Amino acid sequence: MSQINIQEENSCKFDELNNLPKLRLGHLVERFVANELRNNSNIEILSENIQIKRSKITIGEIDCLLKHNHTPIHLEIIYKFYVYDESVGRSELEHWIGPNRKDSLIEKITKLKTKQLPLLYKPETKALITNLKLDVNTIQQQVYFKAQLFVPFNMIGFPLRLINNNCIQGYYLCFNNLEQLNNHQFYIPSKLDWLTEVHNNVTWLNYSEGIKAIEESIIQERSPLCWIKDKNNGLQKVFVVWW
């Protein structure tokens, strides 16, 4: 798979935020990416979020068809949160799993290769391609694959070979090991704020309050993303996993 290479331009505003319906995190990311693409002078969006149907049954969705520097591209948009667990799989890529252990990087790559990207060549997609006056044989397939990655505490600072190490945003801990953060303060953002850079302008919880709030998620087998602040006002993103 080829990652789309978009030349950065001046920062663009996102004016829709206050008017957005209640969205899941993945759909919010799609809105942000679409806004970025629309504001890029080298990109022309042809169609977005196209459901492909067979006998009125949806068989898949194409995220975006666009032209980048006049080249037609089928673009799939992905934004994921993964933690690195060496007990899963046998290779570096297989070790990346979702914080709730319900998905993995390998599963997503496999789905892209076997379902999402091949959708362009299904007979049911032909009418769409024709209406856009495109030749399916000239369309390049690329991905816009972003992620926030979290490693065990003892792996912080050790580069990994196969991934973009700039994606490593913090570390993760088991709930039973949180005592080592007993001199930290906590903030637990809503899931839609998982994208946000850590900052100090929030209402921090002390250790006891933080443990109590985190435990509510752990009991439900959900791994919350937390912001933590140490005694020197150092800020960090940390996943607290239930498993």
Residue, then its C-alpha position, 0 to 999 in steps of 0.5 A: m500500500s502507498q501512503i498519500n504524500i500531501q504537501e503541507e500548505n498553510s493551516c486551514k480552519f475547520d468551521e464546521l465543528n460547532n455544527l457537527p452532529k454527534l459523531r463517532l471518533g472515526h467519522l470525526v477524523e473523516r471530516f477533519v481529513a476531508n476538510e484538509l483535502r478540500n483546502n489543498s490547492n493540489i487536490e480536487i475531490l470527486s466523490e466521498n463516502i460512496q456506498i457500493k450496493r449489490s441488490k440494495i445491499t451495501i457491500g462496502e464503502i469507498d472513502c474518497l475519489l480525488k485528483h492529486n496533481h491531476t492524478p486520479i486516486h482512490l483514497e482510504i482514510i484510517y486513524k487508529f490507536y494501537v498498543y504494543d503487546e509482544s505476547v500477541g503474534r510473532s512479528e513487530l507488526e502483529h504486536w500492535i493491537g487495539p487497547n481493548r484487544k478487539d482489533s489489530l494493525i494486521e487485521k486492518i491491513t488485511k481488510l484494506k488489501t482484501k476488501q476495501l481497496p478491491l472494491l474499486y474493481k467490483p462490477e457494482t462500482k463501474a457506474l460510479i467510475t463511468n459517471l466521474k469520467l474516469d478510467v479504472n485502469t488509471i486510478q491509483q490506490q493510496v491510503y491516508f493512514k494515521a495512528q497514535l501508538f503506545v508502547p510499554f513503559n520500558m520501551i519508551g525511547f527504543p525505536l521500532r523498525l517497521i513503523n513511523n516512530n513519530c506516531i508513538q505518543g506515550y505508553y500504557l500501563c495495566f490498572n494493577n500497576l498504577e501505583q507507580l503514578n501515585n504522585h501524578q494528577f489525572y485527566i480522562p478526556s472523552k473519546l472525541d478528545w483522544l485526538t487532542e494534544v495534551h495541555n494543562n488547561v483542564t480540571w485535574l484529578n488527584y491520584s485517588e480521584g483518578i483511580k476511582a474514575i479509571e476503575e469505572s472503565i476497567i470494570q467494564e473492560r474498557s481501556p481509557l486514555c488518560w492525560i497525566k501530569d507529574k510534580n514538575n508539570g510534565l504532561q503525557k498521554v497514557f493508556v490504562v488497560w484492563w487486561 
